[in-house]
Amino acid sequence: MKDFARDETRFSLCGLNCLLCPMRTGGYCPGCGGGEGNQSCAIARCSLEHGAVPFCWECPSYPCGRYEDFDAADSFVPHRTRAEDAALARELGLDAYLARLEERRAALDALLGRYNDGRRKTMFHAAAYLLPIEELRAVLEALESRPGRGEQPVKERALAAAALLQEAAKRRGVSLKLEKKGK
């Protein structure tokens, strides 16, 4: 979006974890306010209208009507946790939140680098976004400790990773499927 730029592009002004987005990891989007390739956004326009606040929670009008049904549906990114992620970033402080986000990104990179058969990218992104970091660590440790994992074809490694992530999601009551808008 023209005239919209931000210093912090790993975490959007509305609460999306841009660092975990498949558009970002695929090199198609530089993150919220990151320049060329930055997606057009009504919330970015709103930020500009309110003095270019870096995060919505810093706006005097927050929370506003834009946050009604805010997390009701997903597109290519799990939007379900935006409000709670923004609240957590506000509570912890941006630096502490971003450190946690970087740890999630490292887990995502490990999943994509060692266990992706080309069919699991969306699931791995959703898991990195929605599962607690402790679950991601446990899944990666279980995968790394499997005997003979280095000799297994990537398809078998991907199936094992998907199964462990689904088990972790089930334990937490989390769905790793994107939630589509109702018709």
Phi and psi in degrees as a GROMACS rama.xvg file:
@    title "Ramachandran Plot"
@    xaxis  label "Phi"
@    yaxis  label "Psi"
@TYPE xy
-60.6686  137.054  LYS-2
68.0987  10.6722  ASP-3
-112.058  112.298  PHE-4
-139.581  147.292  ALA-5
-135.965  152.15  ARG-6
-76.0277  -36.4083  ASP-7
-100.859  111.822  GLU-8
-109.906  2.17192  THR-9
-82.6608  -21.7112  ARG-10
-137.488  122.664  PHE-11
-73.316  165.741  SER-12
-67.5902  -22.9569  LEU-13
-95.8574  -6.54659  CYS-14
113.608  5.7844  GLY-15
-76.5228  139.439  LEU-16
-84.4218  80.8006  ASN-17
-55.4975  -31.9803  CYS-18
-63.1474  -20.3712  LEU-19
-103.865  1.21864  LEU-20
-75.4718  136.969  CYS-21
-63.2867  -27.5403  PRO-22
-66.7106  -38.0288  MET-23
-73.4257  -48.2262  ARG-24
-66.664  -25.6151  THR-25
-84.5688  -4.73063  GLY-26
83.4365  14.5402  GLY-27
-93.8924  -17.1922  TYR-28
-142.359  134.563  CYS-29
-84.2234  2.78008  PRO-30
98.5376  165.66  GLY-31
-56.0731  113.979  CYS-32
76.7641  18.6932  GLY-33
-88.2211  3.4307  GLY-34
106.764  -143.88  GLY-35
-52.7037  128.947  GLU-36
92.6314  -9.7793  GLY-37
-61.531  131.774  ASN-38
-76.7557  144.913  GLN-39
-66.6739  139.431  SER-40
-152.567  132.245  CYS-41
-65.4739  -31.8458  ALA-42
-71.4627  -33.9701  ILE-43
-64.0433  -42.6183  ALA-44
-60.2595  -42.1301  ARG-45
-61.9279  -41.7691  CYS-46
-58.4996  -45.1596  SER-47
-61.8302  -39.1118  LEU-48
-67.1788  -22.7222  GLU-49
-107.92  32.9699  HIS-50
83.9374  21.4935  GLY-51
60.1068  47.0357  ALA-52
-60.6069  138.074  VAL-53
-73.0906  -25.9442  PRO-54
-142.067  142.566  PHE-55
-53.9256  -38.4529  CYS-56
-64.8487  -11.4836  TRP-57
-90.5221  -3.99651  GLU-58
-81.2381  138.143  CYS-59
-63.3865  -19.6941  PRO-60
-90.304  0.0110058  SER-61
-76.5596  139.738  TYR-62
-78.7009  142.632  PRO-63
-112.911  -173.799  CYS-64
-61.6819  -21.5267  GLY-65
-64.4795  -17.9763  ARG-66
-93.7848  0.548019  TYR-67
-73.7704  132.487  GLU-68
54.4991  28.9401  ASP-69
-59.5154  -40.66  PHE-70
-109.953  26.4345  ASP-71
-74.0039  -27.8827  ALA-72
-146.034  156.621  ALA-73
-109.69  156.1  ASP-74
-111.938  -104.857  SER-75
-98.0641  -0.817465  PHE-76
-130.088  139.264  VAL-77
-66.5259  111.206  PRO-78
-89.6127  -8.04613  HIS-79
-56.915  -27.4102  ARG-80
-108.597  10.6342  THR-81
-55.9199  -49.8221  ARG-82
-63.6353  -43.4328  ALA-83
-72.0277  -32.3749  GLU-84
-66.2967  -41.3315  ASP-85
-62.8491  -41.9891  ALA-86
-63.7587  -40.5766  ALA-87
-66.8482  -41.4683  LEU-88
-62.4168  -39.7497  ALA-89
-66.1286  -42.6049  ARG-90
-68.3471  -47.9905  GLU-91
-76.7655  -28.4686  LEU-92
98.8868  147.178  GLY-93
-61.4313  -43.7983  LEU-94
-61.2378  -44.9531  ASP-95
-65.329  -40.7837  ALA-96
-63.7976  -44.2075  TYR-97
-65.1049  -32.3362  LEU-98
-62.7883  -41.7442  ALA-99
-64.6007  -40.4935  ARG-100
-63.8465  -39.7671  LEU-101
-63.301  -36.5795  GLU-102
-65.8994  -40.4929  GLU-103
-62.8671  -40.5305  ARG-104
-63.6344  -38.8577  ARG-105
-62.4411  -40.3594  ALA-106
-64.9341  -43.3216  ALA-107
-61.0823  -44.6037  LEU-108
-61.0877  -38.5997  ASP-109
-65.002  -44.291  ALA-110
-62.2325  -47.1678  LEU-111
-67.1779  -36.182  LEU-112
-76.4776  -33.3391  GLY-113
-113.661  -17.7065  ARG-114
-128.159  6.29939  TYR-115
-91.3514  120.362  ASN-116
-97.6761  11.9814  ASP-117
93.6505  -9.39169  GLY-118
-115.111  -0.0958873  ARG-119
-115.518  4.19374  ARG-120
-57.3949  -47.2766  LYS-121
-61.8361  -43.3251  THR-122
-64.0247  -43.3792  MET-123
-64.0667  -40.331  PHE-124
-63.4539  -45.1937  HIS-125
-62.4544  -41.9658  ALA-126
-63.1969  -44.4174  ALA-127
-63.2095  -32.0034  ALA-128
-78.8402  -41.3808  TYR-129
-103.132  -25.199  LEU-130
-86.7059  146.687  LEU-131
-61.289  149.089  PRO-132
-59.043  -31.564  ILE-133
-61.5978  -39.3037  GLU-134
-67.785  -41.5428  GLU-135
-62.2399  -42.9834  LEU-136
-60.8835  -45.6453  ARG-137
-62.3937  -41.8765  ALA-138
-62.4101  -46.7595  VAL-139
-63.8373  -39.8174  LEU-140
-63.3613  -42.9185  GLU-141
-63.3884  -41.1677  ALA-142
-66.0192  -42.3629  LEU-143
-69.3897  -25.7609  GLU-144
-90.4323  -1.15118  SER-145
-66.6529  131.553  ARG-146
-65.4328  138.205  PRO-147
70.683  14.1592  GLY-148
-61.0516  -31.1264  ARG-149
-66.5855  -28.2829  GLY-150
-89.8459  -12.5368  GLU-151
-69.9056  142.561  GLN-152
-63.8135  153.719  PRO-153
-58.9683  -32.5347  VAL-154
-61.6286  -41.8976  LYS-155
-68.2144  -40.5546  GLU-156
-63.1684  -40.0953  ARG-157
-64.7747  -42.3032  ALA-158
-62.5235  -41.4409  LEU-159
-63.988  -44.3385  ALA-160
-62.3182  -45.1103  ALA-161
-61.2924  -42.5264  ALA-162
-63.6024  -44.7466  ALA-163
-66.7259  -38.2383  LEU-164
-66.4699  -40.0279  LEU-165
-64.3856  -40.5982  GLN-166
-61.6793  -44.822  GLU-167
-62.5442  -41.9863  ALA-168
-63.7851  -41.7704  ALA-169
-62.7214  -43.237  LYS-170
-58.425  -35.3932  ARG-171
-92.0609  -3.63796  ARG-172
69.4844  34.0448  GLY-173
-111.726  138.074  VAL-174
-98.6952  130.035  SER-175
-91.7279  2.91002  LEU-176
-87.1192  142.48  LYS-177
-69.4634  140.939  LEU-178
-95.3248  116.256  GLU-179
-85.4969  154.056  LYS-180
-67.4305  141.307  LYS-181
-70.1303  154.934  GLY-182
